[in-house]
Amino acid sequence: MNLARIRSGPDEELVVEKRGGDPLSVGGERRVQPSEARSGGDHLANVFRQVDPLSRDVAKASHLVAQRNQQLRRLIGNLAELSTELGGRESELTEFVRGNAGVFRALASQDQNLQQTIALLPPALQATNGALAKATTLGRSLQTTLGELEPSARRLAPTLSDLRPFFRETTPVIRDQVRPFTVKAQPTAKLLAPATKDLADASPGLTTLARELNNIVNELAYKPKHGQSYLFYVPWASHDTNSALSSQDGIGPVRRGLIMFSCGSLQLLQSLADPKHNPTLATVIQLLNTPNFDTLCSGDLPK
């Protein structure tokens, strides 16, 4: 059915349709009733109402495209240049594609290694998380420590300012006295190097000696629960030694002592004191200054 024309009079609205081969039409035309015309008009109005938002959007898009006409021209021109450039570099593009294919084949051949690497990522991430947690704890500790060091840092600048006169006064001493001394002491320091090495080699032995001396002193100073330590008897031993060696002659200190001889021993010593038998032994017996046998022992020897 094709709409041919619409006529409206004072009292009715007529819609004329063309129907090809319609047996009810006269001369190819049929008069439509006003109720049918109103129903079709409402339907057409609804169609136009539904198309109206699309028409507004199309108009807005056309307006925006018109505003960006220059940018679109530039875009189309750039695309044309890009297409022309790519068309002239067909061999390079082919090599590029083949190279990428080789790269992808290499990646595919390393599939097992990539899987192993990816499998190792979770433990690595866990270790990283643990390290970051420890770093967080360290950062908090450092924050507290640096906060406590802040007053010292603030006092450092005045301290350095106060030290400047000291540095100015000590600079001539270091330049004129310490530095020449170090230059002159270098030969002596070189001579001391072998001795220092020998001392370092002997240090283990000295350490052992010091350890043993420490053990000896600890043993002397140890005091049992029921008794006295060895240090308690050291003064007594010193006193007894002084008493025993309080006498001396021209040779040196003489220790006190008591030697007891029997008459037979005195007679034997007196016979050995004769230089004719043994001069050396006779000299030793004379130095003993033994008592005289005839004075102490009268009569025959006891049997």
Order of alpha helices (4+ residues) and beta strands (2+ residues): beta-beta-beta-alpha-alpha-alpha-alpha-alpha-alpha-beta-beta-alpha-alpha-alpha
